[in-house]
Amino acid sequence: AVDLKVIRCHPFEDVTYEKEERKIRFLQKSDVAKLMALRINDREAEQARQMFLFSCFTGLAIADMERLKFSHIQTAADGRRYIRKERQKTKVESVVPLHPIAEEILSRCLEDQTVKGKGDALVFPRGCGRSVMNSKLSTVGLACGVRQRLSFHMARHTFGTLSLSAGIPIESIAKMMGHASISSTQIYAQVTDKKISEDMDKLIRKQQATSV
């Protein structure tokens, strides 16, 4: 309308927009512990539980776990094992040192492998679609009493948040999570800063309640 000279100026030229704060959902350590303690007889639900936990300790997205092969597991010169894999979404390589719990899950998956030691075999072979796995994951959450509805993306957010809370540098987290830009990783810094502030507020209120 401005170009056609229907109006003299753009009506929203000086309007500023506030960027909506991005909220992420993640689990606390106590809820992760509940999932680790749970054992379930349903084969698909158990696999959903293992994949969720694997993501909590590696940061891998569901699309990357679906394509994860044993050949993506490599060993460094110091004997430390890690995952080296290009992310499906960003095409950025992620390099993730393996946490002992992730190692334990890998060992179980290797035991279930039909042809032992086959490097191109999938770590998490499935006979059902992702929608079924999401449904099974919800069943797992209910079974162990987690109040939030579980999703595989929540597991990835849990990895990012807990890693930063543990003092791992944000640059290292970005590399492990395969972020194309460190700005994607900054969301976890905002979450942990907010948590620190909330914890301090709780401490102050507690001290005020007990003071004379």
VOGU-3710 file (C-alpha; in Angstrom, 3 decimals, decimal comma):
1> avdlkvirch> 0,000/0,000/0,000  2,940/2,337/0,728  4,536/1,495/-2,643  1,248/2,179/-4,437  0,929/5,469/-2,506  -2,410/4,392/-1,061  -1,079/5,346/2,372  1,798/7,676/3,235  3,735/5,441/5,616  3,822/1,910/6,969
11> pfedvtyeke> 1,395/1,748/9,937  3,639/-0,637/11,907  6,984/0,990/11,068  7,826/1,992/14,649  6,185/-0,955/16,353  8,536/-3,252/18,263  7,766/-6,865/18,957  8,776/-8,698/22,077  10,179/-12,120/21,337  8,196/-14,744/23,192
21> erkirflqks> 10,320/-16,630/25,708  10,896/-20,161/24,527  9,890/-22,669/27,147  11,440/-26,106/27,230  10,329/-29,173/29,129  12,887/-31,352/30,868  13,097/-33,817/33,734  14,762/-33,399/37,101  17,336/-35,955/38,244  14,781/-37,561/40,561
31> dvaklmalri> 12,444/-38,333/37,655  15,307/-39,709/35,564  16,119/-42,001/38,506  12,517/-43,269/38,513  12,804/-44,177/34,850  16,110/-45,952/35,450  14,589/-48,058/38,231  11,527/-49,089/36,209  11,316/-52,464/34,489  8,389/-53,187/32,207
41> ndreaeqarq> 7,330/-56,442/30,517  6,011/-54,820/27,326  8,894/-55,129/24,828  8,093/-51,956/22,882  7,505/-49,933/26,060  10,846/-51,159/27,440  12,585/-50,087/24,244  10,897/-46,675/24,482  12,185/-46,392/28,065  15,719/-47,315/27,015
51> mflfscftgl> 15,700/-44,893/24,078  14,419/-42,074/26,289  17,166/-42,701/28,850  19,777/-43,028/26,103  18,765/-39,570/24,886  18,921/-38,197/28,456  22,584/-39,252/28,649  23,681/-38,569/25,042  21,447/-35,742/23,828  20,584/-37,628/20,637
61> aiadmerlkf> 17,288/-36,690/18,993  14,792/-39,440/18,176  15,560/-39,152/14,427  19,247/-39,785/15,156  18,577/-42,698/17,504  16,390/-44,310/14,850  19,383/-44,283/12,478  22,114/-44,944/15,034  24,347/-47,870/14,070  26,964/-49,705/16,085
71> shiqtaadgr> 29,513/-48,382/13,565  28,829/-44,872/14,922  30,328/-45,978/18,247  34,074/-45,300/18,150  36,969/-45,657/20,562  39,536/-42,913/21,206  43,255/-43,480/21,780  42,718/-43,273/25,547  40,124/-46,048/25,380  37,158/-43,721/25,891
81> ryirkerqkt> 34,171/-44,604/23,725  31,985/-42,017/22,069  29,309/-41,515/19,413  30,321/-39,695/16,243  27,360/-39,055/13,984  25,965/-36,380/11,679  22,624/-35,030/12,886  19,674/-35,613/10,584  18,236/-32,142/11,194  21,275/-29,861/10,966
91> kvesvvplhp> 23,779/-32,095/9,126  26,267/-31,009/11,801  28,451/-33,729/13,292  27,856/-34,474/16,963  30,554/-36,035/19,120  29,313/-37,481/22,412  31,516/-39,271/24,987  29,535/-42,211/26,332  28,169/-41,974/29,860  28,290/-45,310/31,774
101> iaeeilsrcl> 24,481/-45,529/31,672  24,500/-45,050/27,893  27,184/-47,770/27,721  24,956/-50,097/29,735  22,036/-49,529/27,360  24,307/-50,189/24,373  25,442/-53,462/25,935  21,828/-54,594/26,313  21,088/-53,656/22,705  24,152/-55,610/21,570
111> edqtvkgkgd> 22,926/-58,678/23,461  19,600/-58,437/21,624  21,320/-58,153/18,249  20,397/-60,977/15,857  23,804/-61,045/14,150  26,466/-60,300/16,761  29,153/-57,747/15,994  27,582/-56,451/12,780  28,674/-52,810/12,591  25,978/-51,608/10,209
121> alvfprgcgr> 23,194/-52,984/12,428  20,846/-50,481/14,044  21,262/-50,007/17,789  17,497/-49,611/18,245  15,766/-51,754/15,579  12,003/-51,354/15,739  8,970/-53,147/14,404  6,603/-50,224/14,957  6,259/-46,591/13,947  7,209/-43,514/15,945
131> svmnsklstv> 3,596/-42,787/16,919  3,408/-46,180/18,634  6,704/-45,502/20,422  5,389/-42,132/21,618  2,305/-43,869/22,983  4,456/-46,495/24,717  6,609/-43,736/26,195  3,515/-42,163/27,745  2,726/-45,547/29,285  6,240/-45,666/30,735
141> glacgvrqrl> 5,830/-42,213/32,287  2,574/-43,189/33,953  4,057/-46,469/35,197  6,869/-44,754/37,089  4,820/-41,815/38,343  6,393/-38,991/36,331  3,906/-36,124/36,345  4,922/-34,605/33,019  3,934/-36,235/29,745  7,122/-37,742/28,337
151> sfhmarhtfg> 8,406/-37,027/24,845  11,704/-37,878/23,183  12,426/-34,179/22,677  12,072/-33,740/26,432  14,870/-36,283/26,891  17,165/-34,220/24,664  16,316/-31,079/26,641  17,024/-33,005/29,842  20,520/-33,800/28,570  21,217/-30,160/27,703
161> tlslsagipi> 19,909/-28,800/30,994  21,564/-31,353/33,275  24,877/-31,051/31,389  24,979/-27,294/31,860  23,932/-27,627/35,511  26,836/-30,049/35,985  29,274/-27,370/34,829  29,993/-28,615/31,302  30,966/-25,623/29,100  28,232/-24,507/26,732
171> esiakmmgha> 30,593/-24,877/23,747  31,075/-28,564/24,561  27,324/-29,082/24,955  26,720/-27,461/21,557  29,211/-29,880/19,972  27,695/-32,901/21,695  24,178/-31,906/20,682  25,165/-31,114/17,099  23,837/-27,561/17,195  24,542/-25,524/14,066
181> sisstqiyaq> 24,896/-22,408/16,231  25,693/-21,929/19,906  22,625/-19,674/20,116  20,541/-22,873/20,037  22,354/-24,038/23,163  21,862/-20,734/25,003  18,281/-21,704/25,878  19,663/-24,114/28,498  21,699/-21,313/30,075  18,494/-19,293/30,467
191> vtdkkisedm> 16,772/-22,241/32,120  19,585/-22,922/34,596  19,936/-19,214/35,448  16,213/-19,078/36,190  16,454/-22,210/38,341  19,350/-20,723/40,335  17,308/-17,562/40,913  14,264/-19,573/42,050  16,392/-21,673/44,407  17,887/-18,529/45,931
201> dklirkqqat> 14,395/-17,068/46,423  13,363/-20,251/48,251  16,444/-20,009/50,482  15,727/-16,359/51,295  12,096/-17,124/52,166  13,191/-20,018/54,362  15,697/-17,832/56,224  13,113/-15,073/56,667  10,622/-17,559/58,098  13,125/-18,787/60,689
211> sv> 14,585/-15,383/61,602  13,530/-13,660/64,810
//
